[in-house]
């Protein structure tokens, strides 16, 4: 150490023994006086080696949580070389930042030198530099103390050393206040984190959130508290998302509401709402799919309705998935697997049955309208009926070709075939006359009928035989329509005297008696709709005219039609369900709808007439109904 000579190191120092002499020397040292005083406290007792004049500063290990520093034990000979070496080691420790941890640290070494040489300027200045470095280390640790428990421990250690060295210093007091604040925040943060680990988030007061707010009240920018607050928000969001995953969106909304109050002006909750809404949409779609699957089962309507109720909790009534399932339930209730207005055919005996149209469910007023001058007592009393379930009617009357399939398949012989005649139109007289050899294969005048004409010259029993066969070969519930079903379909939502609304039929309304109609021989009608001309004398090929609002043809004209009801003189005691009013063994059955040769009063919506079940003529055919 020749490059660091000073008077202390160039002369022999007298050896002294005893605490009194050492303290006197330390108290006489200017800049080292505080350190000397601390060395004399019970926390840092000075001892002397027996007979050799050596001095040691002894102390116990640090106490956890204490702000009392006990200096490490330093053994130092009172020799110039030893003192020079101690100063050199102290300078090196100071340079490396080793200030107070052990006997080889800067502060204990400088203090040990000052015990032997209280007026050592080099040791005193070194101790000052070490103290400044100590506070710098403490400040750096204090800056990280809120987030790092190890940094907080170091800040405490520095506080203990600083308070021991300069208990009355202003900078030390300020630093100790910072340590106290860091300790307080750390304790609050630890408590908040414990609450968070236990799941006590504090949504209803108390818990982790209250602790964090307490910490932020001390330091609004404290990183550890801010991090815990973000973790609380995340935990609330997770609970919301877990609830959403279970389909409990009420609870999810509650947790998102709690999360919104944790931090301001942060987009995490808004993003979470988007995720929850996405999950909500998935649930709505899932419930819709389950509802549709339920409707495929015979007893699934109740389950589908329950699923729809759950959907309505999650979605607006106008939500497309809600609307779809509601519609499907409505269709299942009222139409089975069909839709109103839908056209379909069933397989029948290796071919296809008649084309059917689904008639929508609904209600109407059956019977003659008030003030109708042509109404008869049999069309009253007017009554309100409602069909809770739709049904299907054939698009038009059964054709000659369709009836032929039945006859060919069964060998059935109609009433006209068996008795050898039917009532046909006679051009010469302009009347209907009994004509031999006329049957279902004949047209209105007795000539061979085209395949696409409505079948006529069939009795009510012939029509019933056809529907029984069709039901058997198709496996579906085919039947003749009831009188109420016929009028409901004929009116198609209207309530006027005529099916089309006013008195005069519009063009292409149907095959009716028109004032401009002419027979092949030039005949006209004596009672007809003025100015109307449909271009036909006799039945027209089916579906030649405009369909009504339900998509059905020829209900108002072409040919009148057998229905399933037995004849009754009025509607008193008629079935309120709209089902056919049937008496076993009845001899008279109801005919409904106008025909190509019907007078205008017989074309009214409420018109009905009795006919013997075995009667056949050129004006009456039939169509079929089917349950759905």
Steps between C-alpha positions, in 0.01 A plus 500: 500500500787737424272710274261575788727618782372731774616588848293229652686242301854635542531489871465236764177531692511449876298208611224577750268275681159567644175641381547846659808581296344375176182704558702809578687462173177440304330802653797714409476395130308763302311327217512160672339611823150362424639166408708492814200578714302223337790263558471566870130407518389162635419395140870536405719440805877560474731234637880478538721198468677419824852635503547568125306828457277368212141638473186319368149634427260215572128464421230237465313407178229743376156453649224446244278802474724711726645836407798449736832429333765300680835547340686191379798397710826642360836383640771758432858521635613843614788500255572736215495222239176364636337843496623571149370162385162563667468835322591343169246220550236753607559707186475190283178390674355848453589491130327163459190611696565267796408746773369331811443127462801353677840557661652567159242767406593866471315649797617250766860534372494879506350489850768258616775732374338795679494303822879480479555841336204726583650796312567305177380736227515224239284264708259781585457604136470138397228451756319808363522362147382160619206659680399692186529180296295321763215751469524474122467123525211543739321743269542262207366211707218718627395579144453126442371415845134506405544221246798306634513361853877455472535871417286586800724289723803686366328833559441394861863397541616835368258673738643310795859591408411862423309546824787343695758725335304828497186475708433873481577569135230669290573289195484190720163607642361555153631162390355327809161657423523353150577160646202529734275584203642209300447267796140615531431456130674161495292379792180618330609343170574168670158508662336586166682215325395258775137609458535455125643149539208409725255631240375789713501759224302767681212549259267569794752695709812395688716227354792550263353803327465698824863417591628611162311825522654553842850453354428732210376763740856504639666489158272535198771368265616205709574229238431197718163632608416593140596149392279346770214726399534380141505141629176565693340632183623195309360267767160669477509471122591131528202443725281678247635285218463180706138591570446572130651162410235341724227706337445720807516839334326681784788410731745580220350847468523553875871413505570725202324779686729444798803494270404833347542665838854377556693712248401804302561566131623149427363296210533156658141485626365615164704225334366251754146610422565422135622153595199443726270622223670259261440220750142618537452472123651150509257401775207644309600303191558188709155529658351557155669183370380300800148635448499403134627152591226468763234582242610201296372277781128429535487634856755778457277810483498555877879471516539737205278752675712475815812560292334799335423641844869473589592672173267789581691557824822535299383677187265763371167369370597611148823302504505292178570174683215568743267589215601185313440264791172672583393456139610136498305434820200673351536290187537182704193585708285603206650319203728218614799508269329719237462869430184689407462519124746216447428265210584132527406155378512162670606174349200283417492152343827542312418854387417836647178610662320829425692821546407638840509853642541575872213722616604735782343467841270781608142601557203625299127563517305219333160554348305767315601861552245741644285660235556231237169491308568151365589342832300197615426377849733207445792749485430627850568571777829665410766367731864559577738210456872465548739236369789470745685274262537538127397234254565424136261509207567380149603785271192439284230243451598136451551442129386221271862376481538490878171316543604254227810399705269409785264297279787324325663413832185372671251401227249723670168558318323829559132549563444631145677198352294257701165658420598589143414873485564848640363852455673677206452828317283495192587769248174467306279569804745695703416281801655216697359164402553138598734345249597135478864390492620815671741456791828638646673457163252744339497878479208728583314405177578129511794501257837346599664730753850643470746386769544849644128571547349471846338161546119526507215247504633373836289457813594591855570131561725485194693801630530337842630179342773699323621676817496173696723344232730804492539493878585130491760512222666820623492425870368852565165619637315594184127573517226715353512857637245609754245762398664751736845433352361550149341837581810614694721415202251651255489833685881498543494774760205692353156555648298625202196360324713362217845345528660778295346779711255707291196397301659491154777244456834633372651356184633146537323462835383152406281288276167667578173568318581816307262715301738475204545121517374304198441128453618316184149555362494868595299476817545745788406504868171644617645586845866592488760762596454786256790557264707208629653249257730219611536334159355165605162328474532204730789422737844636413829315556583530868698803620422697184404810699663724758578342837353660809697650790569153641638376169197281417319477165137451397333515841257767379424342162572230241318220688322487833654259749399232745601564861493252790205649694155353509228750415349703785247778455707753696821540699331468837689242707769469229848403626683804638832353382415524131514122462254324270151462642430135428208280596545126447309374198392843376343504153553865417843662482610861448618649170697825513639755255374638170524314168524585132118490484416657841294818527664799671319433832639143493853643468483692829755410769234368738296302247438137585264232367391146588544211260431125534823313566447288186421793270729556199495778242717724280523784753645327810850367560722505809842583642686344791623625836792368704589539866849634565 
